[in-house]
Amino acid sequence: MHKRLPPLNALKAFESAARNLSFTKAADELFVTQAAVSHQIKSLESYLSIKLFHRRNRALLLTEEGQSYFQDLRDIFANMQDATDRLVALGSKGAITIATPPSFAAQWLVPKLHEFSAIHNDIDVRIKAVDLDEGFLDDSVDIAVYYGKGTWTGLASTKLLAEYLTPMCSPLLLHKSNGLSALKDLSNHRLLHDNTRRAWKNWLQNFGIKDINVNHGPIFSHTMLVLQAACNGQGIALSDTVLAKPEIDSGRLVCPFSEKIESKNSHYLVCKESQAETNKIKIFSEWMLEKVAQG
């Protein structure tokens, strides 16, 4: 059966008094009065039914039992301090695991990750690519990127990236006889679909284009696959300009039209509310938001 331990305050008073061999110095160290330290020691001696100190006129000496107890407690308090230091260090350094949709990881996060490591080389980032847009945040994950509307019970969420959809394709398609000079010219090309045909349908309806059949063309499970197909000249992708930035900057993709719409969903940084103030999570979140602000 588990036995009740002596009061922690009494143990702290004893350890300090034994180390300093002074109630006065222990009182200063613990920010209490000398009388309070004396009271704690008497309480501990009563609890143990063992005398811990010899009290002389101007001296304080440990009894044999007190000396033995102090040596044991000194090691215990040192171990507690070490454990606390390790825990605090883990909160600000160590490793951080982030779960993201695969396309967000490949298109946005991974290309920038070396910049974070150069600044915070004491934090190891572990990327966990998951296919679920929402709801994936188990104990193995510190922070996640969700794609949705930003309302998740029990989670702290910060909007990271809005999604602006516009058609994009290989520049080779612009020079063919059935080029892209107007939105209606989309009817002359294969449409590439990201997970569902709904996005193209909504986009065309938004601009009053009614004569294009969206029920054809391949459907891809991830944005990065749609972009790859578009780069290879297989059709027109409808994608987010931020996630497609590597391909656009390299010239592998172009946006033939200025028309774009903002998606109802966005990318959010999320973590458990209880962990929102953890140092390493704050450091990583602030870095990501800074990168977004830089464009």
C-alpha positions, 0 to 999 in steps of 0.5 A, spaced: 500 500 500 502 506 498 504 510 504 503 518 504 509 522 504 511 528 508 509 535 506 513 537 500 514 544 504 517 541 510 522 537 506 524 543 502 525 547 508 529 541 511 533 540 505 535 548 505 537 548 512 541 542 512 545 544 506 546 551 509 546 549 516 542 555 518 535 556 519 536 564 517 539 562 510 534 557 509 529 562 510 532 567 505 533 562 500 525 560 501 523 567 501 519 565 508 521 567 515 526 564 520 520 562 524 516 558 518 522 554 517 523 552 524 516 550 524 516 546 518 522 542 521 519 541 528 513 538 523 517 534 519 521 531 526 514 530 529 512 526 523 518 522 522 518 521 530 526 522 529 530 528 531 534 531 525 538 537 528 542 538 534 540 546 536 546 549 539 547 556 541 549 559 535 550 553 531 546 548 527 548 541 527 545 535 523 544 528 527 546 522 524 539 520 522 539 527 519 545 527 515 543 520 512 536 523 510 539 529 507 544 526 503 538 522 500 533 528 499 539 532 496 540 527 490 532 526 490 531 534 489 537 534 484 534 529 480 527 533 480 531 539 478 534 535 472 527 532 470 524 539 470 530 542 466 529 537 461 522 538 461 522 545 460 528 544 454 523 539 451 518 545 451 522 550 447 527 545 443 528 538 441 523 535 436 517 538 433 512 533 429 507 537 424 502 533 420 500 536 413 496 534 407 502 531 402 501 536 397 502 542 402 508 539 405 511 538 398 509 544 395 509 549 400 513 547 407 518 542 405 522 547 400 522 552 405 524 548 411 531 549 410 530 556 412 527 554 419 533 549 420 538 554 419 535 559 424 533 554 429 538 548 429 536 546 436 529 544 433 528 537 429 522 538 425 518 531 423 514 532 417 508 527 417 504 527 411 497 525 412 491 524 407 486 527 412 484 534 411 481 535 418 481 531 424 488 528 425 491 530 431 493 525 435 499 524 441 504 523 436 503 530 433 505 537 436 501 541 430 498 540 424 495 544 418 488 543 416 484 544 410 477 547 412 473 552 415 477 554 421 472 551 427 474 545 430 472 543 437 478 543 443 483 546 438 487 552 437 487 554 430 490 560 426 489 562 419 495 560 415 493 561 407 487 563 404 486 559 397 485 562 390 483 558 385 485 560 377 486 555 371 493 554 370 497 550 364 503 548 361 506 554 357 506 549 351 498 549 350 498 557 349 501 556 343 497 551 340 491 553 335 486 552 340 490 556 345 487 560 351 485 567 349 478 567 353 475 563 358 470 560 353 476 557 350 477 552 356 472 548 352 477 546 347 482 543 353 481 537 357 480 539 365 484 536 370 480 535 377 483 535 384 479 530 388 473 532 385 469 535 379 466 540 384 471 545 384 471 546 376 463 546 376 463 552 381 469 556 378 465 556 371 459 557 374 462 563 378 464 566 371 457 565 368 461 559 363 455 554 362 457 550 355 463 546 358 462 539 360 466 538 367 464 531 367 470 529 363 478 529 365 482 525 370 481 526 377 487 526 382 487 525 389 492 530 391 494 537 388 501 536 387 499 530 382 494 535 378 500 540 378 504 535 375 499 533 370 498 540 368 506 541 367 506 535 362 501 538 358 496 533 359 490 539 361 488 545 365 489 545 372 484 549 377 489 550 383 491 555 388 496 560 386 500 559 392 501 551 392 503 552 385 508 557 386 514 553 385 511 551 378 509 558 376 516 561 378 520 556 374 515 557 368 513 550 368 506 553 369 502 559 367 496 562 369 492 564 362 487 568 365 486 573 371 480 571 373 480 567 380 476 566 386 477 565 393 475 558 396 471 557 402 476 553 405 483 555 407 489 552 410 489 553 418 495 551 423 492 547 429 494 544 435 491 542 442 489 548 446 492 546 452 499 546 448 498 552 444 503 556 449 508 551 448 515 554 446 517 550 440 510 550 437 510 558 438 516 558 435 514 554 429 507 557 428 510 564 428 516 562 423 510 559 418 506 565 419 512 570 417 513 566 411 506 567 409 507 574 410 513 574 406 509 571 400 
